[in-house]
Amino acid sequence: MRGRYTNARVDLVTKDVLVIEMRSLGQVGAHLTVIAGHTFHAGEVATPWRSTLSLRALLDPLPGELRLVTVLRFLRRRTVGQIATQLGVSQPAAAILIFTALEDIGAQMGFGPALDDPSQATEVAAFIDHLVTRRRPPRFEATAAAFQALLAATCVHAAIAGNDLPRARFMRSLEERAYPGRIAAL
């Protein structure tokens, strides 16, 4: 079966908290991971049909306000501060709304029920900021709820058309390596 996989490298920090490193298009390990009492099989976390859902399929089940914050953050690339201003709420409240939307998306994708623990909403918001701007996300010790939100964020980001395309600069560097001196002549 062909599909886009997501590989999550997970290191145990304590019995309830894990360090998570997300990688796109990686190999999926076949092991069990326990996160704060919830067990995830690597195949469940990274099944190919989950990553190929359309953006509409991910957003349609969400209530209006949660759909709005997801669209503003991922499609319109608005910051948490801009979203907070537009909705007339504080920045932490906007981060919690984004976190809640991602938890609901994760629950609908089968990552388990929404755990309703927004204690790491600001860390997840920072992860999303780096994801949207194509920078390396910061590492942090994630709770089970944050893990679900991180997985959902990567799926939402992957569902947006064009996000799986390489950058033009990268393609030029490959062409230069394959055909040295030829690109400059064009």
ChimeraX attribute file (.defattr): number of C-alpha atoms within 10 A of each C-alpha:
attribute: neighborCount
match mode: 1-to-1
recipient: residues
	/A:1	4
	/A:2	6
	/A:3	12
	/A:4	18
	/A:5	21
	/A:6	24
	/A:7	20
	/A:8	21
	/A:9	14
	/A:10	14
	/A:11	13
	/A:12	14
	/A:13	11
	/A:14	11
	/A:15	10
	/A:16	15
	/A:17	18
	/A:18	22
	/A:19	17
	/A:20	19
	/A:21	15
	/A:22	16
	/A:23	13
	/A:24	15
	/A:25	13
	/A:26	13
	/A:27	13
	/A:28	17
	/A:29	13
	/A:30	10
	/A:31	9
	/A:32	12
	/A:33	17
	/A:34	16
	/A:35	20
	/A:36	14
	/A:37	10
	/A:38	11
	/A:39	14
	/A:40	15
	/A:41	13
	/A:42	18
	/A:43	16
	/A:44	16
	/A:45	21
	/A:46	24
	/A:47	16
	/A:48	16
	/A:49	13
	/A:50	20
	/A:51	22
	/A:52	16
	/A:53	15
	/A:54	15
	/A:55	16
	/A:56	11
	/A:57	13
	/A:58	21
	/A:59	20
	/A:60	11
	/A:61	13
	/A:62	17
	/A:63	11
	/A:64	11
	/A:65	13
	/A:66	20
	/A:67	18
	/A:68	17
	/A:69	24
	/A:70	25
	/A:71	17
	/A:72	18
	/A:73	19
	/A:74	19
	/A:75	14
	/A:76	11
	/A:77	16
	/A:78	18
	/A:79	20
	/A:80	26
	/A:81	15
	/A:82	15
	/A:83	24
	/A:84	19
	/A:85	13
	/A:86	13
	/A:87	14
	/A:88	11
	/A:89	12
	/A:90	14
	/A:91	17
	/A:92	15
	/A:93	17
	/A:94	26
	/A:95	25
	/A:96	21
	/A:97	23
	/A:98	31
	/A:99	32
	/A:100	22
	/A:101	25
	/A:102	31
	/A:103	29
	/A:104	27
	/A:105	26
	/A:106	25
	/A:107	17
	/A:108	17
	/A:109	21
	/A:110	14
	/A:111	22
	/A:112	17
	/A:113	14
	/A:114	20
	/A:115	15
	/A:116	12
	/A:117	15
	/A:118	20
	/A:119	14
	/A:120	19
	/A:121	22
	/A:122	19
	/A:123	21
	/A:124	26
	/A:125	23
	/A:126	17
	/A:127	20
	/A:128	26
	/A:129	21
	/A:130	14
	/A:131	17
	/A:132	21
	/A:133	11
	/A:134	10
	/A:135	11
	/A:136	10
	/A:137	18
	/A:138	14
	/A:139	13
	/A:140	15
	/A:141	17
	/A:142	22
	/A:143	21
	/A:144	21
	/A:145	25
	/A:146	24
	/A:147	23
	/A:148	26
	/A:149	31
	/A:150	25
	/A:151	23
	/A:152	26
	/A:153	27
	/A:154	20
	/A:155	25
	/A:156	25
	/A:157	20
	/A:158	19
	/A:159	20
	/A:160	14
	/A:161	11
	/A:162	9
	/A:163	12
	/A:164	13
	/A:165	7
	/A:166	9
	/A:167	9
	/A:168	9
	/A:169	9
	/A:170	10
	/A:171	11
	/A:172	12
	/A:173	13
	/A:174	12
	/A:175	14
	/A:176	14
	/A:177	12
	/A:178	11
	/A:179	11
	/A:180	11
	/A:181	11
	/A:182	11
	/A:183	13
	/A:184	8
	/A:185	5
	/A:186	5
